[in-house]
């Protein structure tokens, strides 16, 4: 199975930062309890304190798809739409298990 790394970011308005951060932290806490979630975090950007960056690792595509289908994920996306000034597209990057793919770092 191929693990997935998921990234994305949202930028709050000055008047919505606290509400967006609260929604993000609740989403992260909920997501960490889901099957297949290996890690899920939100971080404040050091160069832009209004920007929240998300980093996630999921065991496989089925776990990620189930996560996106959860009502809580939809509610979080609605909150982002209402509270964010801008957002980036969510990126999902496949990662082959160790030993599966040739790599210049494997000697």
SULBEL-V303013 format. One record per residue. RES is the residue in one letter. D_FIRST is the distance of its C-alpha to the first C-alpha in Angstrom with 2 decimals. Layout:
BEGIN
res = (RES,RES)
d_first = (D_FIRST,D_FIRST)
END
This chain:
BEGIN
res = (X,X,X,X,X,X,X,X,X,X,X,X,X,X,X,X,X,X,X,X,X,X,X,X,X,X,X,X,X,X,X,X,X,X,X,X,X,X,X,X,X,X,X,X,X,X,X,X,X,X,X,X,X,X,X,X,X,X,X,X,X,X,X,X,X,X,X,X,X,X,X,X,X,X,X,X,X,X,X,X,X,X,X,X,X,X,X,X,X,X,X,X,X,X,X,X,X,X,X,X,X,X,X,X,X,X,X)
d_first = (0.00,3.77,6.51,9.66,13.19,15.92,19.58,22.87,26.49,29.58,33.18,35.68,39.36,41.69,42.72,39.21,37.37,37.84,36.77,33.66,32.73,33.35,31.13,28.34,28.62,28.61,25.49,23.68,24.95,23.91,20.39,19.87,20.52,17.79,14.85,11.69,14.10,13.83,16.86,19.16,22.47,25.42,27.82,31.27,31.70,34.39,35.88,35.95,36.43,36.07,32.45,29.49,26.15,22.87,19.82,16.69,13.21,10.79,7.75,6.34,8.75,10.23,11.37,12.82,14.48,15.96,17.26,18.91,20.42,22.08,25.84,25.82,23.70,26.23,29.07,27.84,27.61,31.15,32.34,30.97,32.79,35.96,35.95,34.42,36.48,33.47,29.69,27.07,24.38,21.08,18.63,14.87,13.38,9.86,9.33,7.73,7.46,11.08,12.42,10.07,12.42,16.17,17.80,21.50,20.99,19.70,22.96)
END
